[in-house]
């Protein structure tokens, strides 16, 4: 089943200063790392390594981290454009399955901070 890119959420594991964080944004958008740093009050933000990902979610396929940072002890930041959607599709941890849910249910489950850090 093909889903529109604007409701498909991609999860990006970031290293902000010395802390890991999750950024969740529409698959059709890119993250602005400088803006993310400013909004989170951090100084140096980079993409985390595959080793970082494997250390927090060893059972997930590479590149398929579900955006449930609360389960991993990580803060979660969601792009405002994704938060505006009624329904989102998130990674399940595998390359073959996604989970569709209302954004309201996702927000209740994860309690992310919503910010404007992405662009087309």
N, CA, C and O atoms as a MOPAC input file, in Angstrom:
PM7 MOZYME 1SCF
protein

 N      0.84500 1    -1.17900 1     0.00000 1
 C      0.00000 1     0.00000 1     0.00000 1
 C      0.88800 1     1.23800 1     0.00000 1
 O      1.79500 1     1.35700 1     0.82300 1
 N      0.62900 1     2.14600 1    -0.91000 1
 C      1.41200 1     3.37900 1    -0.96800 1
 C      0.69500 1     4.47700 1    -0.18600 1
 O     -0.49800 1     4.71500 1    -0.37200 1
 N      1.43800 1     5.13100 1     0.68100 1
 C      0.89100 1     6.21500 1     1.49700 1
 C      1.48800 1     7.53300 1     1.04200 1
 O      2.63000 1     7.55600 1     0.58100 1
 N      0.75300 1     8.63500 1     1.15600 1
 C      1.31000 1     9.94300 1     0.79800 1
 C      2.51000 1    10.28800 1     1.68000 1
 O      2.48600 1    10.06300 1     2.89000 1
 N      3.56500 1    10.83900 1     1.06000 1
 C      4.79400 1    11.16000 1     1.79400 1
 C      4.57700 1    12.11900 1     2.95400 1
 O      5.32800 1    12.08600 1     3.92900 1
 N      3.55700 1    12.97800 1     2.86500 1
 C      3.37600 1    13.96100 1     3.93600 1
 C      2.81200 1    13.35500 1     5.21700 1
 O      2.87900 1    13.99200 1     6.26900 1
 N      2.25600 1    12.13600 1     5.16200 1
 C      1.79900 1    11.49500 1     6.40500 1
 C      2.75900 1    10.40800 1     6.88300 1
 O      2.64000 1     9.91300 1     8.00400 1
 N      3.71700 1    10.04100 1     6.01900 1
 C      4.70400 1     9.03900 1     6.41100 1
 C      5.77500 1     9.73100 1     7.24600 1
 O      6.45000 1    10.64600 1     6.77400 1
 N      5.92200 1     9.29100 1     8.47600 1
 C      6.89600 1     9.90100 1     9.38400 1
 C      8.24100 1     9.20000 1     9.25000 1
 O      8.31900 1     7.97100 1     9.23200 1
 N      9.29100 1     9.99800 1     9.15800 1
 C     10.63200 1     9.41000 1     9.24500 1
 C     11.22400 1     9.83500 1    10.57800 1
 O     11.02300 1    10.95700 1    11.04100 1
 N     11.94400 1     8.92700 1    11.17100 1
 C     12.56800 1     9.16700 1    12.46300 1
 C     14.05900 1     9.31700 1    12.25100 1
 O     14.70100 1     8.45700 1    11.64700 1
 N     14.60800 1    10.41300 1    12.75000 1
 C     16.03500 1    10.68500 1    12.60500 1
 C     16.65600 1    10.69800 1    14.00000 1
 O     16.25700 1    11.48000 1    14.86300 1
 N     17.62500 1     9.83100 1    14.20300 1
 C     18.35300 1     9.80100 1    15.47000 1
 C     19.47800 1    10.81900 1    15.38700 1
 O     20.32500 1    10.75700 1    14.49600 1
 N     19.47700 1    11.75300 1    16.32300 1
 C     20.45700 1    12.83700 1    16.32700 1
 C     21.31000 1    12.77900 1    17.58100 1
 O     20.88100 1    12.30600 1    18.63300 1
 N     22.51700 1    13.26900 1    17.43800 1
 C     23.39000 1    13.48600 1    18.58800 1
 C     23.47600 1    15.00400 1    18.74600 1
 O     24.05000 1    15.69500 1    17.90400 1
 N     22.90100 1    15.50600 1    19.82700 1
 C     22.88700 1    16.93800 1    20.12000 1
 C     23.77400 1    17.15800 1    21.33600 1
 O     23.44000 1    16.74800 1    22.44800 1
 N     24.91500 1    17.81500 1    21.10800 1
 C     25.96800 1    17.88800 1    22.10700 1
 C     26.31600 1    16.43800 1    22.48200 1
 O     26.78700 1    15.69800 1    21.61800 1
 N     26.10900 1    16.01400 1    23.69900 1
 C     26.42800 1    14.62900 1    24.05900 1
 C     25.18900 1    13.78200 1    24.32100 1
 O     25.28000 1    12.72300 1    24.94100 1
 N     24.03400 1    14.24100 1    23.85200 1
 C     22.77700 1    13.54400 1    24.12100 1
 C     22.14700 1    13.05700 1    22.81700 1
 O     22.18800 1    13.75400 1    21.80300 1
 N     21.56800 1    11.86700 1    22.84800 1
 C     20.80600 1    11.36500 1    21.70700 1
 C     19.37400 1    11.87200 1    21.79800 1
 O     18.79600 1    11.94400 1    22.88300 1
 N     18.80500 1    12.22500 1    20.63900 1
 C     17.43500 1    12.72300 1    20.54800 1
 C     16.80900 1    12.17300 1    19.28300 1
 O     17.51400 1    11.80700 1    18.34300 1
 N     15.48000 1    12.11300 1    19.25600 1
 C     14.77000 1    11.71600 1    18.05400 1
 C     14.05000 1    12.91500 1    17.46100 1
 O     13.36500 1    13.65600 1    18.16500 1
 N     14.21500 1    13.09500 1    16.16300 1
 C     13.45100 1    14.08200 1    15.41000 1
 C     12.52300 1    13.30100 1    14.48600 1
 O     12.95700 1    12.37700 1    13.79900 1
 N     11.25800 1    13.67200 1    14.47100 1
 C     10.26500 1    12.98000 1    13.65200 1
 C      9.64400 1    14.01100 1    12.71900 1
 O      9.13600 1    15.04000 1    13.16500 1
 N      9.68900 1    13.72600 1    11.42400 1
 C      9.22400 1    14.67900 1    10.43000 1
 C      8.63600 1    13.94100 1     9.24000 1
 O      8.86400 1    12.74100 1     9.08300 1
 N      7.87400 1    14.64900 1     8.39000 1
 C      7.33700 1    13.98500 1     7.20400 1
 C      8.46600 1    13.47800 1     6.30600 1
 O      9.51500 1    14.11300 1     6.19700 1
 N      8.24300 1    12.33200 1     5.66500 1
 C      9.24800 1    11.76100 1     4.75800 1
 C      9.57000 1    12.71200 1     3.61500 1
 O     10.65300 1    12.63700 1     3.03300 1
 N      8.64800 1    13.60100 1     3.28900 1
 C      8.83600 1    14.54200 1     2.18400 1
 C      9.66300 1    15.76200 1     2.57300 1
 O      9.92500 1    16.61300 1     1.72300 1
 N     10.07900 1    15.87200 1     3.82200 1
 C     10.80600 1    17.05000 1     4.29100 1
 C     12.20600 1    16.69000 1     4.76200 1
 O     12.52700 1    15.52400 1     4.99000 1
 N     13.03000 1    17.72500 1     4.90200 1
 C     14.40100 1    17.57600 1     5.40000 1
 C     14.52600 1    18.33600 1     6.71700 1
 O     13.82900 1    19.32200 1     6.95200 1
 N     15.41700 1    17.86100 1     7.55900 1
 C     15.64100 1    18.51800 1     8.84500 1
 C     16.67800 1    19.62900 1     8.68600 1
 O     17.68200 1    19.45900 1     7.99400 1
 N     16.42800 1    20.74800 1     9.32400 1
 C     17.37700 1    21.85800 1     9.37500 1
 C     18.11700 1    21.71600 1    10.70700 1
 O     17.60000 1    22.10000 1    11.75600 1
 N     19.33400 1    21.16000 1    10.65400 1
 C     20.07700 1    20.86200 1    11.88500 1
 C     20.41300 1    22.11600 1    12.68400 1
 O     20.37800 1    22.08900 1    13.91400 1
 N     20.73600 1    23.21100 1    12.00600 1
 C     21.05800 1    24.45300 1    12.71800 1
 C     19.82500 1    24.97200 1    13.46300 1
 O     19.91700 1    25.38600 1    14.61900 1
 N     18.69300 1    24.94300 1    12.79900 1
 C     17.45700 1    25.39400 1    13.45600 1
 C     17.09700 1    24.45500 1    14.60900 1
 O     16.65700 1    24.90900 1    15.66600 1
 N     17.28000 1    23.16000 1    14.40900 1
 C     17.00600 1    22.19200 1    15.47200 1
 C     17.86600 1    22.50200 1    16.69400 1
 O     17.37800 1    22.47900 1    17.82500 1
 N     19.14000 1    22.79200 1    16.46500 1
 C     20.04300 1    23.12200 1    17.57500 1
 C     19.55200 1    24.36100 1    18.31900 1
 O     19.52100 1    24.38200 1    19.55000 1
 N     19.17100 1    25.38200 1    17.57300 1
 C     18.68500 1    26.61500 1    18.19500 1
 C     17.43400 1    26.34400 1    19.03400 1
 O     17.33800 1    26.79300 1    20.17600 1
 N     16.49200 1    25.61800 1    18.47000 1
 C     15.22600 1    25.35700 1    19.16400 1
 C     15.38100 1    24.47200 1    20.39400 1
 O     14.61000 1    24.59100 1    21.34700 1
 N     16.37100 1    23.58800 1    20.37900 1
 C     16.57600 1    22.68800 1    21.52000 1
 C     17.61200 1    23.21700 1    22.50100 1
 O     17.87100 1    22.59000 1    23.52900 1
 N     18.20600 1    24.36600 1    22.19300 1
 C     19.19500 1    24.94800 1    23.09800 1
 C     20.50100 1    24.18000 1    23.13900 1
 O     21.22800 1    24.23000 1    24.13000 1
 N     20.79700 1    23.47100 1    22.06100 1
 C     22.05300 1    22.72700 1    21.98100 1
 C     23.00300 1    23.44600 1    21.03200 1
 O     22.59300 1    24.34900 1    20.30200 1
 N     24.26200 1    23.04800 1    21.04200 1
 C     25.26100 1    23.74600 1    20.23300 1
 C     25.67200 1    22.99300 1    18.98400 1
 O     25.84800 1    23.59800 1    17.92700 1
 N     25.82600 1    21.69800 1    19.08800 1
 C     26.35000 1    20.90800 1    17.98000 1
 C     25.43000 1    19.71700 1    17.73600 1
 O     25.35000 1    18.81300 1    18.56800 1
 N     24.73700 1    19.71100 1    16.60000 1
 C     23.80700 1    18.63100 1    16.26900 1
 C     24.27900 1    17.93200 1    15.00500 1
 O     24.53000 1    18.57300 1    13.98400 1
 N     24.39800 1    16.61300 1    15.08100 1
 C     24.78100 1    15.79800 1    13.92600 1
 C     23.88000 1    14.56800 1    13.86700 1
 O     23.19400 1    14.23000 1    14.83200 1
 N     23.90100 1    13.91600 1    12.72300 1
 C     23.21400 1    12.63200 1    12.62300 1
 C     23.96800 1    11.63300 1    13.48100 1
 O     25.19800 1    11.59400 1    13.45200 1
 N     23.25500 1    10.83900 1    14.23000 1
 C     23.89400 1     9.81400 1    15.05800 1
 C     24.38400 1     8.68100 1    14.15700 1
 O     23.96200 1     8.55300 1    13.00800 1
 N     25.25600 1     7.88900 1    14.68700 1
 C     25.83100 1     6.78500 1    13.91500 1
 C     24.93300 1     5.54600 1    13.96200 1
 O     24.03700 1     5.44100 1    14.80000 1
 N     25.19300 1     4.61800 1    13.05000 1
 C     24.47400 1     3.34200 1    13.09000 1
 C     24.79500 1     2.59100 1    14.37900 1
 O     23.96500 1     1.84200 1    14.89500 1
 N     26.00000 1     2.79800 1    14.89100 1
 C     26.38500 1     2.17600 1    16.16500 1
 C     25.50400 1     2.71400 1    17.30000 1
 O     25.07200 1     1.96000 1    18.17200 1
 N     25.24400 1     4.03500 1    17.27700 1
 C     24.34100 1     4.62800 1    18.27200 1
 C     22.96100 1     3.98600 1    18.18200 1
 O     22.36400 1     3.62600 1    19.19600 1
 N     22.46000 1     3.84600 1    16.94800 1
 C     21.13300 1     3.26400 1    16.76400 1
 C     21.09900 1     1.82400 1    17.25500 1
 O     20.16200 1     1.42100 1    17.94400 1
 N     22.10800 1     1.06000 1    16.90700 1
 C     22.15200 1    -0.34700 1    17.32700 1
 C     22.22900 1    -0.47300 1    18.84500 1
 O     21.73300 1    -1.44300 1    19.41800 1
 N     22.85200 1     0.50900 1    19.49300 1
 C     22.98400 1     0.43200 1    20.95200 1
 C     21.66000 1     0.68300 1    21.66800 1
 O     21.44000 1     0.14700 1    22.75400 1
 N     20.77000 1     1.49200 1    21.07800 1
 C     19.49800 1     1.76800 1    21.75400 1
 C     18.35900 1     0.87600 1    21.27200 1
 O     17.39600 1     0.65000 1    22.00500 1
 N     18.46100 1     0.36700 1    20.04600 1
 C     17.38200 1    -0.46100 1    19.48800 1
 C     17.97000 1    -1.61600 1    18.68800 1
 O     17.82600 1    -1.66100 1    17.46600 1
 N     18.62600 1    -2.54500 1    19.36200 1
 C     19.33300 1    -3.61600 1    18.64800 1
 C     18.42800 1    -4.55200 1    17.84700 1
 O     18.90900 1    -5.23100 1    16.93900 1
 N     17.14900 1    -4.60500 1    18.15300 1
 C     16.24700 1    -5.50400 1    17.43700 1
 C     15.60900 1    -4.86900 1    16.20600 1
 O     14.92200 1    -5.54700 1    15.44200 1
 N     15.83400 1    -3.56700 1    16.00800 1
 C     15.26000 1    -2.87200 1    14.85300 1
 C     16.17000 1    -3.01200 1    13.64100 1
 O     17.39400 1    -3.07000 1    13.76700 1
 N     15.54700 1    -3.06600 1    12.45500 1
 C     16.32400 1    -3.04900 1    11.22100 1
 C     17.04200 1    -1.70500 1    11.11600 1
 O     16.50500 1    -0.68800 1    11.55600 1
 N     18.25200 1    -1.68300 1    10.53800 1
 C     18.95900 1    -0.40400 1    10.35100 1
 C     18.08900 1     0.58300 1     9.56700 1
 O     17.52300 1     0.24100 1     8.52900 1
 N     17.99500 1     1.80200 1    10.07900 1
 C     17.20800 1     2.83600 1     9.42200 1
 C     15.71900 1     2.75900 1     9.68200 1
 O     14.95500 1     3.49400 1     9.05600 1
 N     15.28200 1     1.90100 1    10.57400 1
 C     13.84500 1     1.72500 1    10.85200 1
 C     13.51800 1     1.94800 1    12.32300 1
 O     12.77300 1     1.17200 1    12.92200 1
 N     14.05600 1     2.97600 1    12.88600 1
 C     13.82900 1     3.25800 1    14.29800 1
 C     12.42000 1     3.81300 1    14.50000 1
 O     12.08400 1     4.83700 1    13.90500 1
 N     11.59800 1     3.17800 1    15.31000 1
 C     10.27100 1     3.73500 1    15.57300 1
 C     10.40000 1     5.00900 1    16.41700 1
 O     11.31400 1     5.11900 1    17.23500 1
 N      9.49100 1     5.96900 1    16.22200 1
 C      9.61000 1     7.25900 1    16.90400 1
 C      9.06700 1     7.25000 1    18.32600 1
 O      8.35500 1     8.17000 1    18.72900 1
 N      9.39300 1     6.23800 1    19.06500 1
 C      8.89600 1     6.09500 1    20.43700 1
 C     10.06600 1     6.27100 1    21.40400 1
 O     10.42600 1     5.35000 1    22.13700 1
 N     10.63900 1     7.44100 1    21.39200 1
 C     11.81200 1     7.73100 1    22.21100 1
 C     11.59000 1     7.49400 1    23.68300 1
 O     12.53200 1     7.17300 1    24.40700 1
 N     10.35200 1     7.64900 1    24.14500 1
 C     10.07100 1     7.40500 1    25.55800 1
 C     10.40600 1     5.96500 1    25.94200 1
 O     10.76500 1     5.71100 1    27.09100 1
 N     10.29800 1     5.02200 1    25.01200 1
 C     10.67800 1     3.63500 1    25.30400 1
 C     12.18700 1     3.45900 1    25.39200 1
 O     12.67300 1     2.52100 1    26.02300 1
 N     12.92800 1     4.36700 1    24.75600 1
 C     14.38600 1     4.30000 1    24.74600 1
 C     15.02200 1     5.31300 1    25.70200 1
 O     16.24700 1     5.39900 1    25.78600 1
 N     14.20000 1     6.07800 1    26.41700 1
 C     14.72300 1     7.10600 1    27.30900 1
 C     15.25100 1     8.32000 1    26.56400 1
 O     16.15000 1     9.00700 1    27.04900 1
 N     14.69000 1     8.59000 1    25.37400 1
 C     15.15400 1     9.70900 1    24.55200 1
 C     14.05100 1    10.74000 1    24.37500 1
 O     12.88000 1    10.37800 1    24.25800 1
 N     14.41100 1    12.02500 1    24.35300 1
 C     13.41200 1    13.04300 1    24.03800 1
 C     13.02200 1    12.94700 1    22.56300 1
 O     13.84100 1    12.60400 1    21.71100 1
 N     11.75600 1    13.25700 1    22.28000 1
 C     11.24100 1    13.20000 1    20.91400 1
 C     10.73900 1    14.58500 1    20.51900 1
 O      9.97700 1    15.22000 1    21.24700 1
 N     11.18300 1    15.03600 1    19.35300 1
 C     10.77200 1    16.31800 1    18.79000 1
 C     10.07900 1    16.04500 1    17.46400 1
 O     10.62200 1    15.34400 1    16.61000 1
 N      8.88200 1    16.59500 1    17.28900 1
 C      8.09500 1    16.36900 1    16.08200 1
 C      7.97500 1    17.66800 1    15.30600 1
 O      7.73800 1    18.73100 1    15.87900 1
 N      8.14400 1    17.56600 1    13.98600 1
 C      7.96600 1    18.72600 1    13.11600 1
 C      6.50300 1    19.16400 1    13.15200 1
 O      5.59000 1    18.34000 1    13.10000 1
 N      6.30300 1    20.46600 1    13.24100 1
 C      4.94800 1    21.01200 1    13.31400 1
 C      4.10600 1    20.58300 1    12.11800 1
 O      2.89900 1    20.38200 1    12.25000 1
 N      4.72800 1    20.44400 1    10.95900 1
 C      3.98200 1    20.04000 1     9.76200 1
 C      3.41500 1    18.62800 1     9.90100 1
 O      2.33600 1    18.35200 1     9.37700 1
 N      4.10700 1    17.74100 1    10.58500 1
 C      3.60100 1    16.38000 1    10.81000 1
 C      2.50300 1    16.39300 1    11.87300 1
 O      1.52400 1    15.65400 1    11.77200 1
 N      2.67100 1    17.22300 1    12.87700 1
 C      1.68000 1    17.31400 1    13.95700 1
 C      0.33800 1    17.83300 1    13.44800 1
 O     -0.69100 1    17.63600 1    14.09500 1
 N      0.34600 1    18.49400 1    12.29400 1
 C     -0.89300 1    19.02200 1    11.72300 1
 C     -1.72000 1    17.95400 1    11.01200 1
 O     -2.87800 1    18.19400 1    10.67200 1
 N     -1.13100 1    16.76900 1    10.78300 1
 C     -1.84300 1    15.68800 1    10.09500 1
 C     -2.79700 1    14.96700 1    11.04200 1
 O     -2.52100 1    14.82800 1    12.23400 1
 N     -3.91700 1    14.51300 1    10.50000 1
 C     -4.86300 1    13.73000 1    11.30100 1
 C     -4.34900 1    12.32000 1    11.54300 1
 O     -4.50400 1    11.76800 1    12.63200 1
 N     -3.73200 1    11.74000 1    10.50800 1
 C     -3.23200 1    10.36700 1    10.55900 1
 C     -1.77400 1    10.37200 1    10.14200 1
 O     -1.39000 1    11.09300 1     9.22100 1
 N     -0.95400 1     9.56400 1    10.82000 1
 C      0.44900 1     9.41700 1    10.43700 1
 C      0.78800 1     7.93200 1    10.34600 1
 O      0.11700 1     7.08300 1    10.93300 1
 N      1.84500 1     7.64600 1     9.59700 1
 C      2.36100 1     6.28000 1     9.48100 1
 C      3.78400 1     6.29300 1    10.01900 1
 O      4.61900 1     7.06300 1     9.54600 1
 N      4.06600 1     5.44600 1    11.00500 1
 C      5.38500 1     5.42800 1    11.63600 1
 C      6.07100 1     4.08700 1    11.40300 1
 O      5.42300 1     3.07000 1    11.15800 1
 N      7.40500 1     4.11200 1    11.48700 1
 C      8.18000 1     2.87800 1    11.38300 1
 C      7.84000 1     1.95600 1    12.54300 1
 O      7.60400 1     2.39700 1    13.66700 1
 N      7.82100 1     0.67300 1    12.23900 1
 C      7.55900 1    -0.33300 1    13.27300 1
 C      8.84600 1    -0.95800 1    13.79100 1
 O      8.83500 1    -1.69900 1    14.77400 1
 N      9.95500 1    -0.65300 1    13.12300 1
 C     11.22900 1    -1.26800 1    13.48200 1
 C     11.71800 1    -2.22800 1    12.41400 1
 O     12.80600 1    -2.79200 1    12.52700 1
 N     10.89900 1    -2.41500 1    11.36100 1
 C     11.28900 1    -3.27900 1    10.24500 1
 C     11.10600 1    -2.52700 1     8.92700 1
 O     10.43900 1    -1.49400 1     8.87600 1
 N     11.70800 1    -3.06100 1     7.86700 1
 C     11.55100 1    -2.46000 1     6.53800 1
 C     10.24200 1    -2.85200 1     5.86900 1
 O      9.90100 1    -2.30600 1     4.82000 1
 N      9.51300 1    -3.77500 1     6.44700 1
 C      8.32800 1    -4.30200 1     5.77600 1
 C      6.99900 1    -3.86600 1     6.37400 1
 O      5.95500 1    -4.09100 1     5.76100 1
 N      7.00500 1    -3.25100 1     7.54500 1
 C      5.74800 1    -2.88200 1     8.18400 1
 C      5.79600 1    -1.47000 1     8.74900 1
 O      6.81300 1    -1.02300 1     9.28000 1
 N      4.67000 1    -0.78600 1     8.61900 1
 C      4.47800 1     0.52300 1     9.24100 1
 C      3.22700 1     0.45100 1    10.10000 1
 O      2.40700 1    -0.45500 1     9.95600 1
 N      3.09800 1     1.40300 1    10.97800 1
 C      1.91800 1     1.48700 1    11.83600 1
 C      1.21900 1     2.80400 1    11.53100 1
 O      1.82700 1     3.86900 1    11.63200 1
 N     -0.05300 1     2.73700 1    11.15800 1
 C     -0.84500 1     3.94700 1    10.93700 1
 C     -1.66600 1     4.21400 1    12.19100 1
 O     -2.26100 1     3.30500 1    12.77100 1
 N     -1.68600 1     5.46800 1    12.59200 1
 C     -2.45400 1     5.85900 1    13.77900 1
 C     -2.80800 1     7.32900 1    13.67400 1
 O     -2.23700 1     8.05700 1    12.86300 1
 N     -3.73800 1     7.75800 1    14.48600 1
 C     -4.03600 1     9.18500 1    14.50100 1
 C     -2.86300 1     9.90700 1    15.15500 1
 O     -2.17600 1     9.35700 1    16.01700 1
 N     -2.64800 1    11.14500 1    14.72800 1
 C     -1.57900 1    11.90900 1    15.37500 1
 C     -1.91500 1    12.09000 1    16.85500 1
 O     -1.02100 1    12.06600 1    17.70100 1
 N     -3.18900 1    12.27000 1    17.16800 1
 C     -3.58800 1    12.45400 1    18.57200 1
 C     -3.17600 1    11.25300 1    19.42400 1
 O     -2.71300 1    11.42700 1    20.55200 1
 N     -3.33900 1    10.03800 1    18.89600 1
 C     -2.91700 1     8.84600 1    19.64000 1
 C     -1.40100 1     8.80400 1    19.79700 1
 O     -0.89000 1     8.45900 1    20.86200 1
 N     -0.68100 1     9.15900 1    18.72500 1
 C      0.78400 1     9.20300 1    18.79300 1
 C      1.23000 1    10.20200 1    19.85900 1
 O      2.12300 1     9.91300 1    20.65700 1
 N      0.60400 1    11.37300 1    19.86500 1
 C      0.96300 1    12.41400 1    20.83400 1
 C      0.71000 1    11.94200 1    22.26600 1
 O      1.52300 1    12.19600 1    23.15500 1
 N     -0.39700 1    11.26600 1    22.48800 1
 C     -0.70400 1    10.72700 1    23.81400 1
 C      0.32500 1     9.68500 1    24.23000 1
 O      0.75500 1     9.65600 1    25.38300 1
 N      0.71500 1     8.83400 1    23.29600 1
 C      1.64000 1     7.74300 1    23.59100 1
 C      3.07000 1     8.23100 1    23.82900 1
 O      3.74800 1     7.74500 1    24.73500 1
 N      3.53300 1     9.19400 1    23.01800 1
 C      4.94700 1     9.59000 1    23.03500 1
 C      5.19100 1    10.90800 1    23.76600 1
 O      6.27000 1    11.11000 1    24.32300 1
 N      4.21800 1    11.79800 1    23.77400 1
 C      4.33400 1    13.12700 1    24.37900 1
 C      5.54300 1    13.89700 1    23.84000 1
 O      6.41100 1    14.31600 1    24.60600 1
 N      5.59400 1    14.08100 1    22.51200 1
 C      6.72200 1    14.79400 1    21.90700 1
 C      6.59100 1    16.30500 1    22.07100 1
 O      5.52600 1    16.82600 1    22.40200 1
 N      7.69300 1    16.98100 1    21.83300 1
 C      7.67600 1    18.44300 1    21.73600 1
 C      7.52400 1    18.78000 1    20.25800 1
 O      8.23700 1    18.23100 1    19.41900 1
 N      6.60700 1    19.67000 1    19.94100 1
 C      6.34300 1    20.05500 1    18.55500 1
 C      7.08200 1    21.35100 1    18.25400 1
 O      6.95000 1    22.33800 1    18.97800 1
 N      7.86300 1    21.33700 1    17.17100 1
 C      8.65400 1    22.51400 1    16.78600 1
 C      8.73600 1    22.60200 1    15.26400 1
 O      8.42400 1    21.64000 1    14.56200 1
 N      9.15200 1    23.75000 1    14.76400 1
 C      9.33700 1    23.96000 1    13.31800 1
 C     10.82600 1    23.84500 1    12.98400 1
 O     11.56600 1    24.82400 1    13.07800 1
 N     11.25600 1    22.64500 1    12.59600 1
 C     12.67200 1    22.42600 1    12.28900 1
 C     12.89600 1    21.74500 1    10.94300 1
 O     14.01300 1    21.32300 1    10.64400 1
 N     11.84400 1    21.63200 1    10.12600 1
 C     11.99600 1    20.93800 1     8.84200 1
 C     11.48600 1    21.80900 1     7.70300 1
 O     10.79300 1    22.80400 1     7.91100 1
 N     11.85400 1    21.40100 1     6.49400 1
 C     11.43500 1    22.13500 1     5.29300 1
 C     11.38500 1    21.17600 1     4.10900 1
 O     11.95800 1    20.08800 1     4.14500 1
 N     10.67500 1    21.61100 1     3.04300 1
 C     10.60100 1    20.79700 1     1.80800 1
 C     11.88800 1    20.91200 1     1.03500 1
 O     12.02600 1    20.30600 1    -0.02800 1

